[in-house]
Amino acid sequence: MSDETAAATEPGETDALLSRLRVIEDQPLDTRAEAFVQIHDRLRATLEGSDSPIAGGPQATAG
């Protein structure tokens, strides 16, 4: 993980994700799919959002 990625992650987000995954794993099989879809969608949105320049970073300045 790069420093930029680590800096962009809120403290506790990883713990919250792991906790949510544990809860999902404890659910009956037929209810897990929707929960995993929700996590997938959120992770995808987060990763796609990380493509934008970080404020103050080298790509954020016009030159």
C-alpha positions in Angstrom: 0.0 0.0 0.0 1.4 3.4 -0.9 1.6 6.3 1.5 -1.1 8.1 -0.5 -3.5 5.2 -0.2 -2.8 4.8 3.5 -3.3 8.6 4.1 -6.6 8.5 2.2 -8.0 5.7 4.4 -9.8 6.7 7.6 -8.5 5.1 10.8 -10.8 2.3 11.7 -12.3 1.8 8.2 -10.3 -1.4 7.8 -11.5 -2.7 11.2 -15.1 -1.8 10.3 -14.8 -3.7 7.1 -13.3 -6.8 8.7 -16.0 -6.7 11.4 -18.7 -6.5 8.7 -17.2 -9.4 6.8 -17.2 -11.5 10.0 -20.9 -10.7 10.5 -21.7 -11.6 6.9 -19.9 -14.9 7.3 -22.0 -15.8 10.3 -25.2 -15.3 8.3 -27.0 -18.1 6.5 -25.7 -18.7 3.0 -28.8 -17.5 1.2 -28.5 -14.0 2.8 -24.8 -13.5 2.2 -24.9 -12.7 -1.5 -26.7 -9.3 -1.1 -24.3 -8.3 1.7 -21.3 -9.1 -0.4 -22.8 -7.2 -3.3 -23.1 -4.1 -1.0 -19.5 -4.4 0.1 -18.3 -4.9 -3.5 -20.1 -1.8 -4.6 -18.7 0.3 -1.8 -15.1 -0.9 -2.4 -15.5 -0.3 -6.1 -16.7 3.2 -5.5 -13.9 3.9 -3.0 -11.3 2.6 -5.4 -12.7 4.5 -8.4 -12.7 7.7 -6.2 -9.0 7.2 -5.4 -8.2 7.8 -9.1 -8.9 11.5 -8.6 -5.9 13.7 -7.6 -5.2 14.1 -3.9 -5.5 17.8 -2.9 -2.1 19.3 -2.8 -0.5 16.4 -4.6 1.7 16.8 -7.7 -1.2 16.1 -10.1 -3.4 18.7 -8.4 -1.3 21.7 -9.5 -1.4 23.1 -13.0 1.8 23.6 -14.6 
